């Protein structure tokens, strides 16, 4: 049953420089919250170039800020090549601040980057803290290898700033899977603010049907946003070319951020393999995963939540640089028996990849591994938000359900 909240507002920030992960996570949380609370309005600030390609429920909207692209080496550049990075960041910073001043949120949820891209959210955090907004930092269950995260955070005193600004830190995973701040020197005051909410469960959206929906027996190959996914797709196609006994149908989703040259090369290569169908993008990925016999992926956070949510046998080939987040997640999930894993240097061998693909459809689903998948994240967040808003004075008091 959904309860009614009188004009409660939540602002979310998702920097989105490379891939779709942050936006898709914010959108999943926003949709779950508006379903549970009528009268709640949510606005997502996003830097994703394709923020508008997804559909949003009533009372969830987004504000698009100028896009910045993260290059493979970890550096940033403006999407608009004629505007320099410094100017783009200034525009983003003032848009974020202006949106917060106009929207006047009760809760502000920041995804993954504690001070935003290059510190662009700090000014807004200071402004909202002064006016009593509840400030929440949402962290993936795995951020990066400790030495990489520590180097990144130390130079900008991030740990102290998280403690100074934020009221709560949500970790989007269970405490027994991974600790995102492992190996870092975390102040006790910050540890007390950490709430391990569980993985964020995904579901198929009602009434919307993907134009790529299929009823046959297929494995889904997905690289998320696709910006660095072409190696995995080449590896899968090479395995099919090398092994005539590999006749399992596969649906390959390249991702909207795959560079055009790579994309056309893979479309052409896929056309020559009778068992493979290649598509570029689908904004209803949940549906494609739900109908698949098994999933081959790089194992970013959202795809991993979908594999667990729809209980699919999975083969993960993680990205190993510049971040080690996917590698650490795949190693931990494989250790718990939830997925199979190949490292990129194994995946590139067509014989090894072909064997892994042939095994996949008969692999036990994650639920049979005996591990608790802990998919209560959205429920936990919803209860927390309800509690906070209940206690926010008379203008936010709950009125009985209609």
N, C-alpha and C positions, 0 to 999 in steps of 0.2 A: 504494500500500500504506500502510495506516495503522500508525504505530508506537505502542507503548504507553508512556505516561508514568505513573509511579507517583504518583497523587494530586497532580498539579500543579493550581494554581488561578489563574484569572484573574478579576479584578473589573473591570467596565467601568462608566463613568458617562456618562449621556446626559441633559442637563438638560431637553430637549424642552418648550419653552414655546409653540411656534407651528409646527404641522405635524408631519410624521412622519419628517423626514429623518434626524435623529440616531439615533433608535431603529432605523430600517431599516438604517442603515449599521453600527451595532453588531451587529445581529442577523446581517447578512451575514458579518461578520468572525468572529463566534462560531461560526456554523454551519460555516464553512470550517475553522476550527481543530479543532473536535471531530471533524470527519470525518477529519482528518489524524492526530490523536493520540487514541488510546483512553486512558482514565484521566485525561484532562484535564476539569476541571469549570469552567464559566464562569457567572458571575452578573452580570446587567446591572441596574444601578440606573437607573430611568427615572422621569421626571416626566410621561410621556405619558399622557393620560387613557385612551387605548385600548391601552395596552401589552398587555392581556390578549386583544385581538382577533386577535392573530397566533398562529400555532402555533410552538412551539420544539422543536428536536430534543432527544433525550435528552442529559442532561448540560449543557444550557443552560437557565437559569431567570432570572427577573427579580424584582426587589424594586421595588414601586411606592412612590414617595414622593409627598407631597401635591402636587397640580398647581398650577402658576402659569401664568397666561396672559399672553402678550405682546400688547399692543394694537397696532393699526396704527401708532400714533405712536411705537412703540418702547418705551413704558413698560410696567411689569408690574403685574398685579393677581392676587389669590388667586382660584382657581377657586371655592372655597367663599366666597360673598360675605359670610358672617357672621364670617369669621376675617380679621384684618388681615394684610397682606403680611409684616410683621415677624414675627408669630407663625408664619406658614406657613414662612418661611425658617428660623426657629429649629428647627422640627420637621424640616425637610428636612436641615439641617446635622447634627442629632444622629442621625437615621436613617442618614445616610451613614457617619458615624464609627462608629456601633454595628455596622453591617454589616461594615465593614472589620475591626473588632476581632474579630468573631465568625468571619468567613470566613478571615481571615489569608491574603490572596492572595500569590502569588509575583510577579505582574505586575498593575499597576493601569493601565488605559487610560482616559484622559479624552478625551471627544469635544468638540472645538472650543472650549469655554470653559475657558481655562487654569486659572482658580481656581474654576471652577464659577459658577453663577448668583449674582451679588452676593457672590462670594467664599466660597460655602458649602463648597467642597472643600478650602480651604487648610489647615484644621486636620487633616483626614484625610491630606493629602499629607505634612505635617510628621511625623505619627505613623508613616506607612508608610515614609517615608524613613529614619527612625531605626531601624526594624527590618529594613531591607535589601531592601524590595520594589523591584522595577524599576518606575520610573514613566515612563509614556509619554503624550505629548500627541499626539492625532490631529487634524490640520488638513485641512479641505477644500482642494483645490488653489487655490480662490479664496475669500478670506475676505470682503473688501469693498474698496471704493475706499480707497487708502492714507490719504487725509486723514481718512476716517471711522474707519478702524481705529486710526489713530494717536491720534486724539482719545479714543477709547474706552479704549485701553490705557494712555495716558500718565497719566491721572488716578489709576490704581491701580498704577502701576509694574509693569505686567504683564510687560514684556520681561525685567526683572531677575528677577522671580519665576520665570518659565519657566526661565531659566538656572540659578537657584538650586535648584529642586526636581527638574526633569525630567532623566532620563538620556538620553532619545531623543525626537525629534519626527518623527512620521511624517506626510508630506504625501501625501494620497490622490490623487496625479496624477503624471504624468511631468514631469521638469524642463523639457522644451522646450514644454510647454503653457502653464504659468503659474507664477509664484512668489508664494505667498500673502503673503509679507512684502515684496513689491516696494515701493520708495519709503520703507521704514522704516529706521531706524538700528538694524541688528541686530548685536549683539556677535559677534566672531569665534568666541568659545567656543560661542555658540548655533548659529551657522551649521554648526559641525562636528557638532552633534547632529542636524542635519536629514537625513532619509532620504526621498527622493522615491520612493515605492513603486510608483507607477503607479495607474491607475484600478482600481476594485474591480469585477471581472467578476461579472455576475449569471447565474443559471441558473434553469430551471424546476424547482420541487421535485418530486421523484419521487413518483408514486402519488397526488398530491393533484390533484383537478380542480376548477377554479373553477366555481361554479354559473352563472357568466356566460359560460363558454367558448362560442365560436362558430366555425363552420367557413366562414362566408361571407366575402366580401371587404369589410372595413370599415376605416375609419380610427379610431384611438383618440384621444379628446380627454381629457387628464388634467391636473388642476391640483394634483397632490400632495395635501397635507392639505386644501386647498380653502378655508382660512381667508380668503385674499384672491383666490380664483380665479374669482369670479362674473363679472368683467368679460370675461375670455377666453371663457367659455361663452356669454355674451350676444353677443359679437362673432361667434362661429361660427354661432349660431342666426340672427342678423340677416342674415348672408351667405346662408344657406339661404332665408330669407324673401324676400330681394331678388332672388335669381337662380334662376329656374325651371330653368335648365340644370344646376344643381348637384344631381346625383342620386346622388352617392357616399354609401353608407351610413356612418353614424358612430355609435360607441358613446361616450357621454359619461359620465365618472366624476367626480362632483361633489367627492368627498372628505369625510371624516368631520367636518372642522372648519368646513365651510361654515355660516354662520349660518342658522337655520331659515327665516327669512322669505325669504332669497335662494333657498334650496333649493326651497321650494314654488313660488316664482315661476318658477324654471327648469324644474322638473318639468312644470308646466302649459304653459309656452311650448314645451317639447320635444314634448309630446303632440300639438300641432297640426302638427308637421313630420313627414311620413311616413318620411323617411329617417333620422331620429334616434331612438336609444334612450337613455334616461337612467337611470343607476343611481347609488346614493349612495356605495358603498364596496365594494372587493373586496380581501381580504387576500392574494390571489394575483395581484397586478398583473403579475408577470413573465410569467405565462401569457397575459394579455390583450395585452401588448405583443408577445410572441413571435408570436401569431397575426394581428396587425394588418398591414395593407398599408402603413400609415404612421402617424406619431404627431404630434399637435398638443399642445404642452405649454408650461409656463412655464419649464422648463429648470432646475429645482433639481438638486442634485448626483446624487441617486439616479436620477431619471428620465433624466438625461444618460448615466449609466453603463449603464442598461438600453437606451437607444437604440443605444449603441455595441455592447453585448454581443450584442444580437439583430439588429444591423446593419439598422436601420430608417430609411427616409427620414423626415426630421423637419422640422416647422415649429415654431420656438420664438418665443414672444411673452413676453419676460422681464418680471418685476417690476422696476421702476426705482427704487422707494423703499419704506421708509426705507433698505434696503440696496441696493447696486449689484452684488452678487455675481452674480445671474442675468444681468444685462445684460452684465457683463464676460465671463462664460462664453459667452453666445450670440454676442457680437461675435467672440471668439477662435475659436470653433468654425465660425462662418460664414466668417471670414477664411481658415480652413484648408479650406473647401469641404465640411465635414462635415455641416452643417445649413443650412436656410434660416431667415432671421430676419425678423420684422416687429416694429417698435417699437409700443407700445400706441397711439400716435396714428395709426399706419397701420392697425393691426388693427381699429380702431373704424370704419373706412370699409368698408361691406359689399362694395363693388366690389373693393377691393384684397384683402380677406379671401377673397372667393369665388374670385378668380383664383388666389390662393396655394393654396387647398384643392383646386382642380381640377388644379393642377400636381403636387401632392404624391405621388399614387400612382405617377407615372412618373419621379419624381426618382431619381437614382442613390443607392444606399445609401452610408453613410459609408465602407465599405471600398473603394469605387471612387474615393475622392477622392485616393488616392495618399498620404494622411497615415498615419503609424503610429498606431494607436489605443491602443497600450500598455495592455493590460488585464491586466497581471500582478500587480496589487496584492495580491490574496489569497494568491497563491503566495509572493510576496516576504515578506509578513507571516508566513506559516506557517514559512518557512525560518528567519526571524529568531527567532521564538518558540522553535522547536526548538533552535536554537543556544544561546539564553540558558538554557533549562531544562536542556539537557545539561550546562551548566557550573555547575549550582547545588548541588553537593555531593551526598553519597551518598543522602540521602532522596529526591532527585529523579532518581536515576540511571535511565537507560533500560534496560529489560530487553528482550531480543530479542522481535521480533514473535511473537505467539502462533501 
